[in-house]
Amino acid sequence: MHIPDGFLDTKTIVATTTLSAVGFSIALRNLKNRIIPRQVPMMGLAAAFVFVAQMLNFPIIGGTSGHLIGSVLIAVLLGPSAAVIVITLVLLVQCFFFADGGLLALGANVFNMAIVGSLFGYSIYLAIYKIIPTEKGRYLAIGFASWCSTVLASIFCAGELACAGSVNWKMAFPAMTNIHMLIGIGEGMITTLVIATIQRTRAELLSLDAHKIKASRYKEFLVYGVVIVIGLILFVLPFISKLPDGLEKVAAMLGFEYKTLVEPIVPSPIIDYQFPGIGSPVLATWIAGVVGAVVVFVLASIFSHFLAVKSEKQAH
Amino acid sequence: MRHDFIDRYSRIDSPIHRRPTWIKVVLAISNVITVVAVPISYTLFFGIIGSLLLLIAQMSKIPKIFLLKRIILLEPFIMMIAMLSLFQVNGGIIFLSIVTKSTLCLFTMILLSNTTPFSELLDFLKRLRFPHLLITILALMYRYLFVLIDEKERMHRARESRSFKKNKAHVWISKSAIIAQLFVRSTERAERIYSAMCARGWK
């Protein structure tokens, strides 16, 4: 979901670009400290790889097809900072040479897909993997984290569009999130399948062990976390908090209406359900989101069960 | 696979192509910034920008069908998101504003990418003192993108010619396998590239 130019206004552009620049420089600094010359060609190849992987279309329902973003895939394979850099560079090339995603919207696209997608997704992966440190748990973690990265990126995208005044939050949020919950299933399955195949053919490439995350990395995550939280505050929370405002408005209007009514009879059942009605599509989407997340989690665990069982059979 | 699909017409000769890179980049970026910043009410401004872009397109000798195809390819995405904007108070104006600005910026970027070779763009970034690591990664990415695309095509053809089942599950499994194999081959290739670069004096 690359945002084109013209959808975001100046304040949103400035905010997203600043946040992305901060997140990107953190990732760059982390990488520079850690990278050895041997790994530089790998980064270049990884960027080309993500590019090509995004070109593959997977059939979804009917005649539509979806494609991979790959943020969690790269995060699991090369680490979160590398993922931020690689996805950002891919977005850069896509913007300049395919006009896929606007130039000024680059900040927003980088923030949504490279930063939120990679880091949030990777954190979810680590969290689940630490809780269930088996092979099955790993696949579950990867699948669910990939789904989350797609959905979260779309939530921030909706928030940015609403913040810019281009699309109403009440339209943007349900529309974006519902579609991406479906697309995310594809991302989850593909990422898990790819990691599983690599595990079976060249397991030594997947050397990252969640248990060995050193304390110093938690500090990195903290800084990333601050960047993402600021993004949340700017782009998501202002719109979520409108729900109670809506209700307060209803109360105020009812009270006002009651005062103007001549009859003393309280017309409580005849509340104008127009106003709660505006609130509820958003609420409904939130509830659907929670339910959807649980369903996806269950699906991911079933999926990972089959994958893990298969590789056990192959090992014997 | 044509090994130039990103900047296919960036090396032809025309008055536009001959101009130095920095002018094209600066003009493109400032064009995008102004188009986004100016309110839609200044219709004359947008008309002038549109005509200027068309003039540049004409002078650049890029085949018009190519330009048209690129714009048509991306217009649906703009339309789909823009349509969501109709459902609010000033919906119509916002919709018009979004579509006009998006299309103009889209056109600008397409013109820029097809009048500037990628290597010149990297050179420009180097002069701007972009981090050396990133420029190396970008250069490698560009260099090996076409190699990987060819490999993907070969693997895809091999799979297609060996499989009978065309159901969705198999398509997913086979495409995921291709991606996985691509990654594995990328790591091996990266090792060889590193050795080759070291052998030629890269640090």
Chai-1 contact restraints between the chains, C-beta under 6 A:
chainA,res_idxA,chainB,res_idxB,connection_type,confidence,min_distance_angstrom,max_distance_angstrom,comment,restraint_id
A,P4,B,I78,contact,1.0,0.0,6.0,A-B,restraint_1
A,P4,B,S102,contact,1.0,0.0,6.0,A-B,restraint_2
A,D5,B,V32,contact,1.0,0.0,6.0,A-B,restraint_3
A,D5,B,S102,contact,1.0,0.0,6.0,A-B,restraint_4
A,D5,B,C105,contact,1.0,0.0,6.0,A-B,restraint_5
A,G6,B,I98,contact,1.0,0.0,6.0,A-B,restraint_6
A,G6,B,K101,contact,1.0,0.0,6.0,A-B,restraint_7
A,G6,B,S102,contact,1.0,0.0,6.0,A-B,restraint_8
A,G6,B,C105,contact,1.0,0.0,6.0,A-B,restraint_9
A,F7,B,I98,contact,1.0,0.0,6.0,A-B,restraint_10
A,R38,B,Y194,contact,1.0,0.0,6.0,A-B,restraint_11
A,V40,B,T136,contact,1.0,0.0,6.0,A-B,restraint_12
A,P41,B,A190,contact,1.0,0.0,6.0,A-B,restraint_13
A,P41,B,I193,contact,1.0,0.0,6.0,A-B,restraint_14
A,P41,B,Y194,contact,1.0,0.0,6.0,A-B,restraint_15
A,M42,B,A190,contact,1.0,0.0,6.0,A-B,restraint_16
A,M43,B,I137,contact,1.0,0.0,6.0,A-B,restraint_17
A,G44,B,I137,contact,1.0,0.0,6.0,A-B,restraint_18
A,G44,B,L140,contact,1.0,0.0,6.0,A-B,restraint_19
A,G44,B,M141,contact,1.0,0.0,6.0,A-B,restraint_20
A,L45,B,Y144,contact,1.0,0.0,6.0,A-B,restraint_21
A,L45,B,S186,contact,1.0,0.0,6.0,A-B,restraint_22
A,L45,B,A190,contact,1.0,0.0,6.0,A-B,restraint_23
A,A47,B,M141,contact,1.0,0.0,6.0,A-B,restraint_24
A,A48,B,M141,contact,1.0,0.0,6.0,A-B,restraint_25
A,A48,B,Y144,contact,1.0,0.0,6.0,A-B,restraint_26
A,A48,B,L145,contact,1.0,0.0,6.0,A-B,restraint_27
A,A48,B,L148,contact,1.0,0.0,6.0,A-B,restraint_28
A,F49,B,L182,contact,1.0,0.0,6.0,A-B,restraint_29
A,F49,B,F183,contact,1.0,0.0,6.0,A-B,restraint_30
A,F49,B,S186,contact,1.0,0.0,6.0,A-B,restraint_31
A,F51,B,L145,contact,1.0,0.0,6.0,A-B,restraint_32
A,V52,B,L148,contact,1.0,0.0,6.0,A-B,restraint_33
A,V52,B,I149,contact,1.0,0.0,6.0,A-B,restraint_34
A,V52,B,K152,contact,1.0,0.0,6.0,A-B,restraint_35
A,A53,B,I179,contact,1.0,0.0,6.0,A-B,restraint_36
A,L56,B,K175,contact,1.0,0.0,6.0,A-B,restraint_37
A,P59,B,K168,contact,1.0,0.0,6.0,A-B,restraint_38
A,P59,B,V171,contact,1.0,0.0,6.0,A-B,restraint_39
A,F96,B,S113,contact,1.0,0.0,6.0,A-B,restraint_40
A,F97,B,I6,contact,1.0,0.0,6.0,A-B,restraint_41
A,F97,B,S113,contact,1.0,0.0,6.0,A-B,restraint_42
A,A99,B,L74,contact,1.0,0.0,6.0,A-B,restraint_43
A,A99,B,L106,contact,1.0,0.0,6.0,A-B,restraint_44
A,A99,B,M109,contact,1.0,0.0,6.0,A-B,restraint_45
A,A99,B,I110,contact,1.0,0.0,6.0,A-B,restraint_46
A,G102,B,C105,contact,1.0,0.0,6.0,A-B,restraint_47
A,L103,B,V32,contact,1.0,0.0,6.0,A-B,restraint_48
A,L104,B,V32,contact,1.0,0.0,6.0,A-B,restraint_49
A,L104,B,V36,contact,1.0,0.0,6.0,A-B,restraint_50
A,S166,B,S85,contact,1.0,0.0,6.0,A-B,restraint_51
A,S166,B,I98,contact,1.0,0.0,6.0,A-B,restraint_52
A,V167,B,L84,contact,1.0,0.0,6.0,A-B,restraint_53
A,V167,B,S85,contact,1.0,0.0,6.0,A-B,restraint_54
A,N168,B,Q88,contact,1.0,0.0,6.0,A-B,restraint_55
A,M171,B,L84,contact,1.0,0.0,6.0,A-B,restraint_56
A,M171,B,F87,contact,1.0,0.0,6.0,A-B,restraint_57
A,A175,B,L84,contact,1.0,0.0,6.0,A-B,restraint_58
A,I190,B,S176,contact,1.0,0.0,6.0,A-B,restraint_59
A,L193,B,S176,contact,1.0,0.0,6.0,A-B,restraint_60
A,V194,B,S176,contact,1.0,0.0,6.0,A-B,restraint_61
A,V194,B,I179,contact,1.0,0.0,6.0,A-B,restraint_62
A,V194,B,A180,contact,1.0,0.0,6.0,A-B,restraint_63
A,T197,B,A177,contact,1.0,0.0,6.0,A-B,restraint_64
A,T197,B,A180,contact,1.0,0.0,6.0,A-B,restraint_65
A,I198,B,A180,contact,1.0,0.0,6.0,A-B,restraint_66
A,R202,B,V184,contact,1.0,0.0,6.0,A-B,restraint_67
